[in-house]
Amino acid sequence: METQLKISLKLFAVYQETFGSAELNLKFPPQTSVGEVLEWAIAQHPQLAKWRDITRFGVNLQFVEADTLLADGDEVVLIPPVSGG
């Protein structure tokens, strides 16, 4: 039986405010994509859905696409647009 992937999810801006935390330690099934982590976050807090199409993803300090599959121990970052200039 395959084990669950353990990831650390770093949260910034609206995600951090909504979850009330800068980091969450989570478990997901094997073959989970970074986009599915965003969908998990939206399922927890549906008001985050408005950020779905404009959130960027980082895994282990590199920008990645939503379909990037996660590995055990990955550090995932959800990066919403940042206001200001």
C-alpha positions as CSV (number, residue, x, y, z in Angstrom):
1,M,0.0,0.0,0.0
2,E,1.3,3.4,-1.0
3,T,1.9,5.9,1.8
4,Q,0.6,9.4,1.8
5,L,2.8,12.3,0.7
6,K,3.7,14.7,3.5
7,I,4.0,18.3,2.3
8,S,4.4,21.7,3.9
9,L,2.1,24.3,2.5
10,K,3.4,27.9,2.8
11,L,0.7,30.5,2.8
12,F,1.0,34.2,1.9
13,A,-1.3,37.2,1.8
14,V,-5.0,36.2,1.4
15,Y,-4.3,32.5,2.0
16,Q,-2.4,33.2,5.2
17,E,-5.1,35.5,6.4
18,T,-7.9,33.0,5.6
19,F,-6.2,30.0,7.3
20,G,-4.7,32.1,10.1
21,S,-1.4,30.4,9.7
22,A,1.8,30.9,7.6
23,E,2.3,27.1,7.2
24,L,0.3,23.9,7.2
25,N,1.7,20.4,7.3
26,L,-0.6,18.2,5.2
27,K,-0.9,14.7,3.8
28,F,-2.1,13.9,0.3
29,P,-2.4,10.7,-1.8
30,P,0.4,9.8,-4.2
31,Q,0.0,11.4,-7.7
32,T,-1.4,14.6,-6.2
33,S,-0.7,17.7,-8.3
34,V,0.0,21.2,-6.9
35,G,-3.3,22.3,-8.4
36,E,-5.1,19.8,-6.4
37,V,-3.6,21.3,-3.2
38,L,-5.2,24.6,-4.3
39,E,-8.5,22.9,-4.8
40,W,-8.2,21.4,-1.3
41,A,-7.6,24.9,0.1
42,I,-10.7,26.2,-1.7
43,A,-12.8,23.3,-0.4
44,Q,-11.8,24.3,3.1
45,H,-12.5,28.0,2.5
46,P,-14.8,28.5,-0.5
47,Q,-14.3,32.3,-0.5
48,L,-10.8,31.6,-1.9
49,A,-12.3,30.4,-5.2
50,K,-12.0,33.9,-6.6
51,W,-8.3,33.6,-6.5
52,R,-8.2,30.2,-8.3
53,D,-7.3,31.5,-11.8
54,I,-4.7,34.0,-10.7
55,T,-2.8,32.0,-8.1
56,R,0.7,30.9,-9.1
57,F,2.4,27.8,-7.6
58,G,5.9,27.1,-6.2
59,V,7.4,23.8,-5.3
60,N,10.8,23.8,-3.5
61,L,11.4,27.5,-4.4
62,Q,10.7,27.1,-8.1
63,F,7.6,28.3,-10.0
64,V,5.7,25.3,-11.4
65,E,2.5,24.6,-13.4
66,A,-0.7,23.4,-11.7
67,D,-0.3,19.9,-13.1
68,T,3.1,19.4,-11.4
69,L,3.0,16.2,-9.3
70,L,4.2,16.4,-5.7
71,A,6.8,14.2,-4.0
72,D,7.0,13.4,-0.3
73,G,8.6,16.2,1.6
74,D,7.9,19.0,-0.9
75,E,7.4,22.5,0.2
76,V,4.4,24.0,-1.7
77,V,3.7,27.7,-2.0
78,L,0.4,29.2,-3.1
79,I,1.2,32.7,-4.5
80,P,-1.8,35.0,-4.9
81,P,-1.3,38.3,-6.7
82,V,0.3,40.8,-4.4
83,S,-1.2,44.3,-4.3
84,G,1.0,47.4,-4.6
85,G,3.6,48.3,-7.1
